Amino acid sequence: MRNSIFIILCVLLFQFSCTKKIDTAENIIKYLKNESNGLIISDLQTNKISYTLMYRPTELIALHELKGIKDINKVVVDSVSTKYKPYQYYLLKIAFNNQDVLAGYSNAELSNELVFHLDRYVKLVTDKDTLNLLDYSCPRLYGMTKTTEFLLCFEDTQKSSNIRCLLIEPVANIINATRLCLKTSSIESAPKINLYKELNIID
């Protein structure tokens, strides 16, 4: 009898430990930026160009849109959340000598290719698939920040894989071939945001 109770308690404890935590957007961002959690990776190359790749949960993308909606309710939240579920997002930052790469390099070809044709140079590779870049955004801040930021969108195929690698091909003889990888297990164990709570909606 005692052995049965012990086994049941162990199973419950295991299930509880595997449950994804629900947290606030502020704490999620801190979690993402903490390198020990495996959701951000950086690479500094010999030509002084640095790359940083960070996973971006779909809840954060949905939250950004939801905060711009005046009449918000559970139906709207669920609708917007569902819209982003088929995709996976990553934030790519590129800098030259610790400044915005587009401002650091006064190169028309580089600027044109990165801003308008990034999909030609970037892919996401897993154990199972090679995924094309579906969409991306790149706000032009004209040297006001230390990096050029790209929000990247790929299909989420839901296929099991051990690793997800962003491959960047050479651009304008300035950007070198680069490979940035994150473990799928780190992505899947990331805490979730309770959007209802974040938007002060009674669940």
Residue pairs with C-beta under 8 A, 6 or more apart in sequence:
20 189
20 190
20 191
20 192
21 191
21 192
22 191
22 192
22 193
22 194
22 197
23 31
23 191
23 192
23 193
23 194
24 193
24 197
24 198
25 59
25 60
25 63
25 193
25 198
27 191
28 57
28 59
28 60
28 190
28 191
28 193
29 60
31 37
31 39
31 190
31 191
32 39
32 40
32 54
32 55
32 56
32 57
32 190
33 40
33 54
34 40
35 41
37 186
37 190
38 182
38 183
38 185
38 186
39 54
39 55
39 182
39 186
39 187
39 190
40 52
40 53
40 54
40 55
41 52
41 53
41 54
41 180
41 181
41 182
42 50
42 51
42 52
42 53
43 50
43 51
43 52
43 178
43 180
44 50
45 51
45 176
45 178
47 174
47 176
48 96
48 97
49 94
49 95
49 96
49 101
49 174
49 175
49 176
50 94
50 95
50 96
50 98
51 92
51 93
51 94
51 168
51 178
51 180
52 92
52 93
52 147
53 90
53 91
53 92
53 93
53 166
53 180
53 182
54 90
54 91
54 93
55 89
55 90
55 91
55 182
55 186
55 187
55 190
56 89
56 90
56 91
56 151
57 89
57 190
57 192
57 193
58 81
58 84
58 85
58 87
58 88
58 89
59 81
59 192
59 193
59 195
60 89
60 193
61 84
61 89
62 77
62 80
62 81
62 83
62 84
62 195
63 193
63 195
63 198
63 199
65 80
66 72
66 76
66 77
66 80
66 195
66 199
67 199
69 76
69 80
72 199
72 201
73 201
74 196
74 201
74 203
77 195
77 196
77 199
77 201
81 195
85 156
86 155
86 156
87 134
87 153
87 154
87 155
87 156
88 124
88 153
88 154
88 155
88 156
88 164
89 151
89 152
89 153
89 154
90 124
90 151
90 152
90 154
90 166
91 149
91 150
91 151
91 152
92 122
92 149
92 150
92 151
92 152
92 166
92 180
93 147
93 148
93 149
93 150
94 101
94 114
94 147
94 148
94 150
94 175
95 101
95 104
95 146
95 147
95 148
96 104
96 105
97 104
98 146
99 143
99 146
99 147
100 141
100 142
100 143
100 144
100 145
100 146
100 147
100 148
101 110
101 114
101 147
101 148
102 110
102 111
102 114
102 115
102 140
102 143
102 148
103 142
103 143
105 111
105 174
107 172
107 174
109 172
110 171
110 172
110 174
110 175
113 120
113 121
113 171
113 172
114 138
114 148
114 150
114 171
114 175
115 138
115 140
118 133
118 136
118 138
118 150
119 132
119 133
119 136
120 169
121 168
121 169
121 170
121 171
121 175
122 133
122 136
122 152
122 166
122 167
122 168
122 169
123 130
123 131
123 132
123 133
123 166
123 167
124 130
124 131
124 133
124 152
124 154
124 164
124 165
124 166
124 167
125 131
125 164
125 165
125 166
125 167
126 157
126 159
126 161
126 163
126 164
126 165
126 184
127 160
127 161
127 162
127 163
128 157
128 159
128 160
128 161
129 157
129 159
129 161
131 154
131 155
131 157
132 154
133 152
133 153
133 154
134 153
134 154
134 155
135 153
136 150
136 151
136 152
136 153
137 150
137 151
138 148
138 149
138 150
138 151
139 149
152 166
160 184
161 184
162 183
162 184
162 185
163 181
163 182
163 183
163 184
164 181
164 182
164 183
164 184
164 187
165 179
165 180
165 181
165 182
166 178
166 179
166 180
166 181
167 177
167 178
167 179
168 175
168 177
168 178
168 179
168 180
169 177
170 176
170 177
194 203
195 201
196 202
196 203
197 203
